Structure formats: C-alpha cells, structure tokens
C-alpha cells in the first residue's frame, strides 16, 4: 500500500496547477504543458513502483517467544533485514503510536518496549512499517506478522516474596514456641527418669538389656499441595489471579521451610497434577503449569478432583484448596464429598470474599430500599458461609473467607501455623 507524501502534494501544486493554468490561458502551449504533466506523472509512477519494491525488501523477524512478568517493563527483540541502502522507517506495533527508527543495510536489531498487563500466553500483533520512496513522493506501508508469543508470568515481586530469599530464618515473623515433640524418628538413648513410657523402644530394650527410649524430631520434608479451581465462579475479576499468585507464593514458602510442594488444577475435571518435590527447578515447573491457567464456563467437579488426589497422594499431606463456595449447590457437594480426603489428609479451604458477601452493618449504610435488600442478601450469604465453615470444621476441614488482595498473606499464615502446631 502506498500513500502520497506531503512532498508529492507540494510538487503537484508547483507543477500541475501552473501547467494547467498556462494551458488554459494560452492554447498554443497545451502540447508543452501536456508533456510536462506526462513527465511528472511518469516520474511519480516510477517513484511509486520503487517504493513498493523498497518496502518489499524489508522483513522483520522475532524469536518464537520471550518471558515477561506481569506489570513489569520488558523488551521484544525485533530483527530487521534490509536489502536496500540505509533508510529511516516509521514503525508501530499493534496499534501503538508510531516511532522512527534507523535501519541500515543488512540485519539490525531494535528493542520494542512493552509492559504486559495480563498473565498468560499472548500473540504479538501486526508490525506496521512505513518507508519513503527514493524521491520522497510516496510513503509505502506494509504489515509484518511475525510468530511471536508473550509468556507473561505472575508478578511475585513484592516485599513478602522478596523476604523469602533473605538469609535469616522465618523473615518478618515473630518467634513462636514449637508445639509438640515431633513425629519423625531421630535416634535412641538411655532411659532417664521422667521419660514417657510410650517412648520406650521395646525391641531395642530387649536386645540391649536396659531401657532405651526413642527420640523424635520435627518433620521437615512434608508434602504441601495447592489445588486451584478454574471453573465458572473463578471468572469474576481478580479471583483466579489471586489463586495463582497465592499458590506460587506458597510454593516458595514451602521451599524455604524445607517441604515439598505439589500442584493440581481442575474445573469440571482434573486438568493437571504435579507431584510434590522441592528445588527451584520444580518451582519453575509449577509456574509453567499455571501461568497460562484460564477460567472455564463450567461447574467444578469436586468428586473428580477428590478421587484424583486420593489415588495420587501416597502419604498424609497438607492440601490447600482455592475455590468458590458461595453457590449453595456447590457448597453442599463440597461438604458431602470432602470426607473422602479429610479422613487421611489435612485440608484447608480458602474462598474469596466477594463484594456481595458481607455483613449487614459493615461498610456504608444503605441509602435506598434496593441497597437495603442487597445488604440483606449479603448478610444471608455470609451466614450461609459461616454455617458451612462450622460443618466443615466438624469434618476436620478449616474454611477461611479471604479478600483477594489478602489471599497470599493469609495462606502463608495458615501454612506456617500448621507447621508450628505439627498438625501433619
């Protein structure tokens, strides 16, 4: 595609208009004026053809993908291959404001600055380039469509996550008394006055001929699983994002505590299951598993995920659910089926507190009758969630109602409390 440049308009004003005016005033000069117009038109047409050839000789390449962090500025590397002499191009990417770049002969690299605002995989839009013709009478325009994918990961660059990489143990936390004596066998020693009889190792006592007791230590390599619900209720703004961020933050905290971290995602079926391991390579695997997680317009199948976890988990584990239970039917199903897991594992459930789920006399006072009914509905939903929390507690499951922006901190506090109490 070519468009006239301001130079062509000025040239037409200086050549075409005077030639037409002279031919109209003096009929004897019509032939000369026609020749001038023909020459001008020929020059413009040749310049247009050269402009098309010039823009066709410019190609744009990109790598297949690049990794970015949400809300953090990055750069897309663009490689221009110019088979013309050096020239100045105007470039715009995906409808952004155009800018001028100098492209020499041969390959050259240009970094295009971007700040991704949404997690997941995204394609790069068309790259629009504009090059002047040799005489500057035309501007040749073209679009290039490189196959480039943005891999945008969740943004964990906050103070709470950064503190995990300090060398101090339990950064930012108060010292808590460790409850209990641990459950993992450590060593044997002689029986001393005051030792509990239940700690006596009777086989070792029989072999050695004197009382021997068992020593325990706090288990360090326990298994922690985050289970993320990506069904229809997670499509509400900010909910799934808070689930993903909290799960990855929990993985880093578990790594810091010496535990193994695993991951599962589900909606109307179980999508992914990553067995618990430790190490930063495993953390990157978990991040790759959920960075592109999307919500689906389906109802969650709790029976399917419970069955899958029951079959795959070989030892007692801490299972942290990220789901929404403000739908009465889903809450009833979850309450009925969760015993399948809670009999063997420690289950924590975190649901997001939505604007509709709040107590009647919190926040602003209702101004209209509709506002009053809306507040009453919120109180009824809150009462139902509290009733569900009590019912789940009777089955050994703890339910917490958390605001999305507090999800990461609350889940971390729950996990560290489990560690402190040795509930596993």
N, C-alpha and C positions, 0 to 999 in steps of 0.2 A: 504494500500500500504506500502511495506517495501523496504528499500534500504540498501545496505551494508554500514557499517561504516568503517572508517579508521582502527579500531581495527581488523575487520574481514580480511581486506586486509593484514595487518601485520601478523596476525595469520596464514593465508594461506601461506604467504611467509616463515614463520618459521616452518610450519608443512608439508604442501602439497609438496612444492618443494624439501625439503630434503628427504621426504619419496619416492618420485618418483625417485630422483637421486640415492638413495641407492638401490631401487628395480632394477633399470637399470644396476647398476654396479655389484650387487650380486644377481643373480636369486634365490638363496636359501632364501632370505629374502622377497620374494614377498608376501607371506602369511601374515607375520607380518606387512609389510608396508600397505597391503590392509586393515588389521584390524584397523590400526591406522587411515587411511583415512576414513574408515566407522564410527569409533567412532567420529572423528572430524565432519563428515557430520551430524551424528545424533545429536551431541551437537548443531551444527549450526541450524538444523531444529527445534529442541525443543526450542531454544532461539528465533527463528523467530515466532513460534506459541505463545510463551509467550508475545512477543512484540505486536502481533495482539490483544491478549486478554487485554494487558495493555492499548493500545490506545482506545479500545472499552469501557473501564471502565471510560473514561474521557468525560464528557459532558460540554457544555457551554450554559449558559442562559443569557438573557438580558431582560430589561423591554421592553414593547411594543413600546415606543417612548421616546424621550427626546427632549427638546427645546434647540436650539442653535441660535446664532446670526452670521450673515454673517461676515466672515473675523475676527472673534473673537475666540480664542482658547477655546476649551471645552474638556470634557472627556466623553467617553462612558463606563458605568459601566458593566464589564464582570464578571459573577459569574461562577467559575469552580467547578464542582462536581467531585472529585477524589476518586474512590473506591479502589485505590491502596495505598501503602505506599507513603510518600512524595517523590517527584522527581522534577527534573528540566526539564521544557519544553521549546521548541522554538516555538514562535507564530508569525504569520504575518497576517495582516488584509488587504484584498482587494489589494493584490499585493505589499504592503509596505515592507520595509526592516524588516527582522525577528529580534526578540529580545528574550532573555532568561528570563523566569520567574520561580520562585519557587512556586510549587503547593503542599501544604501539604495535608494530608489525610482529606477527608471531603470537605465541601464547603469553598471557599475562593474567595475574590474579587480582581479584577485587573482593574485599570482605564486605558483606551486606549485613548491617547491624539489625538484630531482631530482639524482641523481648516477649517470649511466649507467655500467654495468659491462661492457657488451658492444658491440663495434663493429657498425655496420650500420644498417639501417632497422628501426624498431620502432614498433608502434602503441600509442597511449595507451589504457589500459584504461578501463573504465566509471567515470564520476564519480558517486559516490553522494552525494545531498544529503538532508538531513532538516530539516523546518521544523515549528515548533509550530503548533497550531490557534489560532484567536483567543482562546479561553478557556483554552488550555493543557491541555485534557483529552486530546489526542491528539498523536502525532508522525507527520506524513506523510512518507513516504520514497519516493524515486524515483531512477532511474538515468538518466544522460545519456551518450550515446555520440558525442562529437564525433570527426570525422575528423581526427586529428592524428597526424603521423609524426615520430618522433625520428630525425634523421640524425646518427648518432654516428660521429665521425671518429677515426682512430687518435691516440693520445696521443704527441706528439713533444716534449712539454715536459720535456726533461731537459737536463742540463748539456752533453752532447755536441752536441745540436742547437742549443741556445741560443748556443753558442760560434761557430756559423757566421755569426751576424749581427753579430759584433764587427767593428770596422773594420780590425783587424790582419789581415794575410795569413797563411793557414795557422795559425789559432789553436790553441795547445796542441800544436803539432808541432815537432819539432826541425828545425833547418836541415839539409837534405840537399844534397849536391853533385848538380847536374843532370848526368845521364849523356847523352853524345851531343851533337850539334850541331843537332839539329832536322831536320825534313824539309820544312817549308813554305818556299817561295822568298820571300826578302825583298827583296834588292837586288843590284846589281852593283858591283864595284870593280876597281881596277887589280890585276894580279897582283903579289904580293910574294914574295920569296924564302922558301921553306918551305911555300908553299901546295900543296895536293894537286892533282896533275894532273887527277884525276877531277872536280874542281870547276870546271874551265875551261869557260866558255861559248863554244863554238867558233863559233857563228854571230855572236855579238856581237864576238868577236875578229876574225873575217874582215871584218866591217863597219867596225870602228874602226881596224884595222891594228895593234893592240897587244893583248897578252894581257889578258883580262878573266875574273874568276872570279865564281862565284855565291855569295851569302851566304844562309844559311838561318836560320830562327827556329823555336822550338818551337811546334808546333801548339796552338792554344787551343780552337778550335771543333770538337772531336771529338764523335763520337756514342757515347752510352752507353745501353744497353738493359737493363732488368731484366725477366726472364721468370719468371713466378710459376706454379708448378704447384698447381692447386687440386683434384687428384684424391683418391682414397680415402686415400692414405698421409698426406696433409696434414690429415686429420680428427683425428689424435692431438692431445692437449691442447697448446696453445701454439705449434704448429708454423706453421700458416698466419698466426697473429698476428705471429710473428717475421718471416715473409716480408714481410708488408705493411709493417711498421714499418721494416725494413731497406731496402726498395725506396724508400719515401718519403724516408728519410734520405739514401740515395744520390742521389736527385734534388736535394736541397738542396745536397749537397756538389758535385755536378756543376755546378749553377748558380753556386756560389761559385767554382769553378775556370774558369768561362767556357765550359764544354762544353754540348752539347745532350743532353737526356735523353728517352728513349722508354720505352715500356712495352708488355708483351704478357702475356696470361693464357691459360692452356689447361688442359684436362683430357683428355677423350677426343677433343677437337677444339680448335681455336684459337677463343677467345671474343672477345677484344678486342685490337686493335693500335693503339697511339698513336704516331704518327711523332715522331721526336726533334725537339724545339725547345727554346728557352730562355725565360726570363721567369717571373715569379710567376704570371701568368695560366695559363701552360702547366702549372706545378706544381699549381695548383688543379684543372685538367682531369684530371691524372693521379690526384690524390687522389679526385676524384669517380668516377673509373673503378674504383678498387679498394677504396673504403671499405666497400662492401657485398659484397665478394667472399666467397663461401661455398664450402665443400668439397663435393664430389660423390662418391657411391659408385660411381665408375667408374675404370678403369685409364687412365693417361695415354697419349696417342698422341704419342710423340716424333717420329715421321716427319712427322706433320701440322704440328707447330709448327716443325720444321726446314725443311720445304718453304715454309711461310708466311714465315718470316724470310728465307729465301734469295730469295724472289720480291720481298719488300718493301724489303730493305736495299740501297741503291744504292751505298754506299761502305763501306770497311772500318770496322768498328765493334767496340766492346767489348760483349760480350753476357754478362751475369751471370745465370746460372740459379739459381733457388731451387727445389729439388726434393728428393725422397727416392729413394735408390737402394739401400736395404737389402733390397729384393726382388730375388732373383737374376735372374729373367727380365727385369725392367725394367732392371736394370743391364747385362745383356747386350745388350738392344735399344739402350740409350743409347750404349753403347760402339761398336756396329756402325754406327749412323746418324749419330753426331756429326761424322764426317769431312765430311759434306755442308756443315757450317758452318765447321769449323776450318780448312779449306783457304783460306778467304778472310777470316775474321774471327778476332778474339781471344776465346776462350771461357773463362769462369771458371764453375765449378760449386760451389755451396755446398749441402751436405747437412746435415741436422740430426742431431746425435748424440743418440740415444735412450738411455734407461736400460739397454736390452738390449745396446747396442753399447759395450762397454768391455773393456779388457784384463783378463786374469785376476787379476793381482796388484795391482790398483788398488782403492781403496775398502776396505770392510770384508771381513774374511776370512770365507769360507763356514763356516757353523756346522753345517749338515746336509748330507746327501747330495744332496738336491734343490737346495740352494743351490750346491753344487759343480758339478752338471750345468748349472745355469743360468749360472754363471760361465764354464764351458767353451763353452757356446753363444755367449755374448757375445764370447769370445776368437776363436771361429771367424768370427763376423760381422765383427769388427774386422779379422781377417786378410784376409777377402774384400774389404773396402772398401779396404784398403791395396793389394791386388793390382789392384783396379780403378783406383786413383789412378795406379799406375805405367803401366797400359795406356793410360789417357787421356793421361798425360804424353807417351807416345810419339807420340800424335796431336796434340800441341800444345795440349792442354786441361789446365788445372790444376784439381784437385779438392781442396776443403777440407772437413774434417769439423768442424762448429762447433756449440757448445752454443747453444740458442735464446736465452738471455739475452745471449750474446756476439755474436750474428749481426750486429747493427748496426755494432759496432766493427770486427769482422773484415772485413766487406765494404768499409767505408770505407778500412781499411788496404790492402786488395788494390787498390782503385781508385787510391789515391794512389801506390802502388808502381808501378803501370802507367804513371802519368803521369811519375813520376820517371825511369823507365828508358826512356821513349818507346817502349814496346813496340808501340804502334799505328802 
